[in-house]
Amino acid sequence: MSQAPLVSVLMPAYNCASFIGAAIESVLAQTFSQFELLVIDDGSTDRTSEIVSGYVDSDTRIRLISRDHQGIVETLNYGLEQARGCYLARLDSDDISSQHRLEVQKNFLEAWPEVVLIGSAYTLIDQIGARVQVSYMPQSDVAIRWHSLFHSPFAHSSVMLRLDVLRRYGLGYNPAMQEAEDYELWSKLLQHGQGCNLREPLVQYRRHPGQASQHGQPAVWEYAGQVAQENLIALGAPLPIEDVQRLREWFYRFPICFEDKDLPLAESLLKILNRFSVQPSLDQREMERIRGRWLGRLFRASFLGKDAAWFFRLIRQTKIGDLRAIIAYLLERERPE
């Protein structure tokens, strides 16, 4: 009898004949071998199924399931139902896993039972596999939770999660969030445990003209804004979707100085920060660091703005501990959360 897989690697596939061979080979080359590779062919019309079948003939750990075309969310949910492992790792059919990815993430989840999902930084590559840059994700649980109020805190192809948690709470990918289904799932999983991103890039994310995300950016922004809005409601800081989307822009491109029209939104951001900062279950030292960084941004933009009254109102709401964190932020180089 063959050994049951400890890790299920879920790879949805649709018309990806150009890249799926490299993706499969990166899984077969893993230093951890107790896995199944579950490839769900979503009705491809190119040679995808034929290519995968060639690998199935030589390695029994690969399971190919071919279905009529139903779309990415339905394909992913079907894969979740079929997975037999304790842990589920995601990998898109045009991405590549580092050789020790499964071993590192599996060992981490075994050592830290409170963590329900783990991701990593990733290396962005182009169509021919040339390295473009390394992108880092928020690493600590606190930073992930702050990040998730505005944007997805995980790179989808880098994630490994606990399947028993997913099934215990009836979680899956939401068909109503077709372009942000992963972001919403991470948000729900974080209600049941901690998250973590490793600083080491464990996947190569391929950017090319044929990938779905390159054709649906307006829809991605719209649906991700809805997920962010729901996350803010859960925090107790509801905002109109227009304000949510502006704050999502500020998250990466914070204003250098506030204009009069920015002050109501700055006030909303301050309220969100205050609500986030009073959660007793989160690491307070990490909370102080994040709070100092964002208060520092508010201080700088308000000081350089025209409304002195708002700047002094901000000072009155600031505690001594905040001032230490703000000064530390202003003295350090700007870096991602």
SULFENNOR-V126711 format. One record per residue. N is the residue number from 1. RES is the residue in one small letter. SS is DSSP state (~ for helix, > for strand, _ for the rest). Layout:
n | res | ss
N | RES | SS
N | RES | SS
This chain:
n | res | ss
1 | m | _
2 | s | _
3 | q | _
4 | a | _
5 | p | _
6 | l | _
7 | v | >
8 | s | >
9 | v | >
10 | l | >
11 | m | >
12 | p | >
13 | a | >
14 | y | _
15 | n | _
16 | c | _
17 | a | _
18 | s | _
19 | f | _
20 | i | ~
21 | g | ~
22 | a | ~
23 | a | ~
24 | i | ~
25 | e | ~
26 | s | ~
27 | v | ~
28 | l | ~
29 | a | _
30 | q | _
31 | t | _
32 | f | _
33 | s | _
34 | q | _
35 | f | >
36 | e | >
37 | l | >
38 | l | >
39 | v | >
40 | i | >
41 | d | >
42 | d | >
43 | g | _
44 | s | _
45 | t | _
46 | d | _
47 | r | _
48 | t | ~
49 | s | ~
50 | e | ~
51 | i | ~
52 | v | ~
53 | s | ~
54 | g | ~
55 | y | ~
56 | v | ~
57 | d | _
58 | s | _
59 | d | _
60 | t | _
61 | r | _
62 | i | >
63 | r | >
64 | l | >
65 | i | >
66 | s | >
67 | r | >
68 | d | _
69 | h | _
70 | q | _
71 | g | _
72 | i | ~
73 | v | ~
74 | e | ~
75 | t | ~
76 | l | ~
77 | n | ~
78 | y | ~
79 | g | ~
80 | l | ~
81 | e | ~
82 | q | ~
83 | a | _
84 | r | _
85 | g | _
86 | c | _
87 | y | >
88 | l | >
89 | a | >
90 | r | >
91 | l | _
92 | d | _
93 | s | _
94 | d | _
95 | d | _
96 | i | >
97 | s | >
98 | s | _
99 | q | _
100 | h | _
101 | r | ~
102 | l | ~
103 | e | ~
104 | v | ~
105 | q | ~
106 | k | ~
107 | n | ~
108 | f | ~
109 | l | ~
110 | e | ~
111 | a | ~
112 | w | _
113 | p | _
114 | e | _
115 | v | >
116 | v | >
117 | l | >
118 | i | >
119 | g | >
120 | s | >
121 | a | >
122 | y | >
123 | t | >
124 | l | >
125 | i | >
126 | d | _
127 | q | _
128 | i | _
129 | g | _
130 | a | _
131 | r | >
132 | v | >
133 | q | >
134 | v | >
135 | s | >
136 | y | _
137 | m | _
138 | p | _
139 | q | _
140 | s | _
141 | d | ~
142 | v | ~
143 | a | ~
144 | i | ~
145 | r | ~
146 | w | ~
147 | h | ~
148 | s | ~
149 | l | _
150 | f | _
151 | h | _
152 | s | _
153 | p | _
154 | f | _
155 | a | _
156 | h | ~
157 | s | ~
158 | s | ~
159 | v | _
160 | m | >
161 | l | >
162 | r | >
163 | l | ~
164 | d | ~
165 | v | ~
166 | l | ~
167 | r | ~
168 | r | ~
169 | y | _
170 | g | _
171 | l | _
172 | g | _
173 | y | _
174 | n | _
175 | p | ~
176 | a | ~
177 | m | ~
178 | q | _
179 | e | _
180 | a | _
181 | e | ~
182 | d | ~
183 | y | ~
184 | e | ~
185 | l | ~
186 | w | ~
187 | s | ~
188 | k | ~
189 | l | ~
190 | l | _
191 | q | _
192 | h | _
193 | g | _
194 | q | >
195 | g | >
196 | c | >
197 | n | >
198 | l | >
199 | r | >
200 | e | >
201 | p | >
202 | l | >
203 | v | >
204 | q | >
205 | y | >
206 | r | >
207 | r | _
208 | h | _
209 | p | _
210 | g | _
211 | q | _
212 | a | ~
213 | s | ~
214 | q | ~
215 | h | _
216 | g | _
217 | q | ~
218 | p | ~
219 | a | ~
220 | v | ~
221 | w | ~
222 | e | ~
223 | y | ~
224 | a | ~
225 | g | ~
226 | q | ~
227 | v | ~
228 | a | ~
229 | q | ~
230 | e | ~
231 | n | ~
232 | l | ~
233 | i | ~
234 | a | ~
235 | l | ~
236 | g | _
237 | a | _
238 | p | _
239 | l | _
240 | p | _
241 | i | ~
242 | e | ~
243 | d | ~
244 | v | ~
245 | q | ~
246 | r | ~
247 | l | ~
248 | r | ~
249 | e | ~
250 | w | ~
251 | f | ~
252 | y | ~
253 | r | _
254 | f | _
255 | p | _
256 | i | _
257 | c | _
258 | f | _
259 | e | _
260 | d | ~
261 | k | ~
262 | d | ~
263 | l | ~
264 | p | ~
265 | l | ~
266 | a | ~
267 | e | ~
268 | s | ~
269 | l | ~
270 | l | ~
271 | k | ~
272 | i | ~
273 | l | ~
274 | n | ~
275 | r | ~
276 | f | ~
277 | s | ~
278 | v | _
279 | q | _
280 | p | _
281 | s | _
282 | l | _
283 | d | _
284 | q | ~
285 | r | ~
286 | e | ~
287 | m | ~
288 | e | ~
289 | r | ~
290 | i | ~
291 | r | ~
292 | g | ~
293 | r | ~
294 | w | ~
295 | l | ~
296 | g | ~
297 | r | ~
298 | l | ~
299 | f | ~
300 | r | ~
301 | a | ~
302 | s | ~
303 | f | ~
304 | l | _
305 | g | _
306 | k | _
307 | d | _
308 | a | ~
309 | a | ~
310 | w | ~
311 | f | ~
312 | f | ~
313 | r | ~
314 | l | ~
315 | i | ~
316 | r | ~
317 | q | _
318 | t | _
319 | k | _
320 | i | ~
321 | g | ~
322 | d | ~
323 | l | ~
324 | r | ~
325 | a | ~
326 | i | ~
327 | i | ~
328 | a | ~
329 | y | ~
330 | l | ~
331 | l | ~
332 | e | _
333 | r | _
334 | e | _
335 | r | _
336 | p | _
337 | e | _
